[in-house]
Amino acid sequence: MENTFETIRQILSSPLWGVAWKIFLVSMGVLWLALVFWTLKDARKRIDDTLIVVVSVLTSLVFPFIGTLVYMMLRPAEYLIDARERELEMLAVEQELKALRICPNCREPVREDYVACPKCRRPLREPCVVCGRPLEYWWKMCPYCGHDVNAKPGPSSGGEDGTFRARADSSSPDGTVDESTQLLEF
């Protein structure tokens, strides 16, 4: 047994062991600094708050290896750029959904400019008889050409060129029609 301890003491006191020990310590120091640098780079990609980034790096610097391990457990799951990209995708989907309506008959999403539901064929809007653009059923006049939707067949209030003519009752008491109300174009 005494011989075993003597052999261990000789190995530990040899110059080769001293060099190996120094190489090991330098390697651990380089690894520690590399982990601190990695913590800095990763924290800047994942955390928006500068104070939290500094605390993460200082924790990794003061507590070698353990600080980086704690940071890895507590860090956000995704990069900032990925989170922003996901938010933009969600905004795009929300905008797309806002452009969609729901068919009252089959509850299928339909686009805002559809005249009929492509699934159940239920009319969603009525095209204007003058300009052909889609009109909601509750509209009293076409906002695009000015055609009175409830007008009876015959002379309409809107002209064929999409203009309004002033009515006789909009004239002034002396019988003249004001120029600003004589012809309205859209």
Secondary structure, DSSP 8 states (H G I E B T S, - for coil): -HHHHHHHHHHHHSHHHHHHHHHHHHHHHHHHHHHHHHHHHHHHHH---HHHHHHHHHHHHHSTTHHHHHHHHHS-SS-HHHHHHHHHHHHHHHHHHHTEEE-TTT--EEETT-SB-TTT--B--EE-TTT--EE-TT-SB-TTT--BTT--SSS-SB-TTSEEE--GGGS-TTS---HHHHEEE-
